[in-house]
Amino acid sequence: MALNGSNERPTTRTRTDGSEDEHSSNAEPNRSSTVWYQDGSIVLQAANTRFRVHHTILAKNSPIFGDMMSIGEPGGDENVEGCPLVVLHDSAEDLETLLRALYDRQYFDPRKTQPLSVITPILRLSKKYEIQYLYDDALGILTTEYPDTLKGWDEKFQRSVPAITRYAGLSFDVANLARELDLQSLLPCALYRCLLQDLERILDGITDPETSHVLKLSPHNQRVVMLGLPKVMCWSMNTACMWIGEGMQEMKQCNSKKCKRGFKGMSDYFRSAFPRSRALHRWSSKWDHKFCEKCLEVVKPRYEERRAHFWTQLPVYFDLAPSDG
Ligand SMILES: [Zn+2]
């Protein structure tokens, strides 16, 4: 990563009336309150907000920004405080988030829990402007929470803090984002987690209690999840539950009442969740005590084998290309 060696820090913003900033839009453009470096050498404008930054820093991190004057709509001869003005076709909020992430590691630290509202614009614009390390960091956070391997899925439950700030409807937003940016590796897990929601929520969305905004799956994702549901349930029977029947068959010489109760209890546990699937539940150490040693030797590996098989089928349930996970 290279933010170059100049170590500039944000200067205290001085408000001016910006009367020299006459631009084509009706309203007078605003100066960003967070990204305005007094020693910056270029001014970017998105919607009605301007950002004063350093051309060298942008160029060092992004080949697209390196050729800055050839993108967007350069304001012709227009200068802002002696800096060339470049107009970009991004939302001001998205660009501000990207620039803050580029300049300030405290603002976007992938080692800490990050809100999706920060990850999304970073991912979207780092892809567009080819800022590879920010793209990798943002995608890495999403992959931690929506892994593309069963190992990653299991590790997710061992983390003490989530990679992404949780809220109801997070999986809907991630599934929609994965479609928007064609992030195929996130889709199987994200769609599966959508499918674990109540049907009502899948169909009608989830209302944010604070903003009353309704978070909904895109029509495409909604359709795929609804069509995937019976497939997942069917395969749950063949993966999460079939091992029970096979185990019972294989261990029928075991006359222990404990094991009979164990098989029955496990069967009830997995079936009682329907129409939700428990097929990816990790084996619990509490279940060890439900069986005699011999039965456990048969049952536990069978369970893991079936669970792994279920995972590999996830893309199939949602009509996606098979993954290597
Ligand atoms: Zn037994």
Residues whose N, C-alpha, C, O or C-beta is under 5 A from the ligand:
A	BS01	ZN	C254 S256 C259 C292 C295
